[in-house]
Amino acid sequence: MKKMLMMLGLVAMTACASKSGGSVPVISDLTVTTPVAAGSTTLSGSLQVTDPSGLAGLTLNITLSGGGTSSTLSQAVENATSSVTTATVPVTIILEGAPPAGTYQVTVTADEGGGDSNSLSATLTIQ
């Protein structure tokens, strides 16, 4: 696996009226589609991200590791605004070249410039 390319979109936005300053985003419900067929170059999943002060400036840091390699990319989430406090974010990871069969770890953190969120990991099996 030489490097990963990533596309992220923000959907299913739910805005809440209450806001408080100084909070960091919290991510939950990380899922990845597994198993993935050998030779596939597209991985998909989703996660939930929440911040009472809004999601403006939200960046996801996604690391895919396994098979003797590790790659991390940071991607700003489109349409993340201060009025959006909770969102489901679908994640599609497009790999440059098919990775070998094995077990991989997908780890995600979120950052709005004020500190990283919690970190969540999911196991991905490529058959």
Buried (B, 14 or more C-beta within 10 A) or exposed (E): BEEBEBEBEBEEBEEEEEEEEEBBBBBEEBBBEBEBEEEBBEBEBBBBBBBBBBBEBBBBBBBBBBBEEEBEBEBEBEEBBBEBBBBBBBBBBEBEEBBEBEEBBBBBBBBBEEEEBEEBEBEBEBE
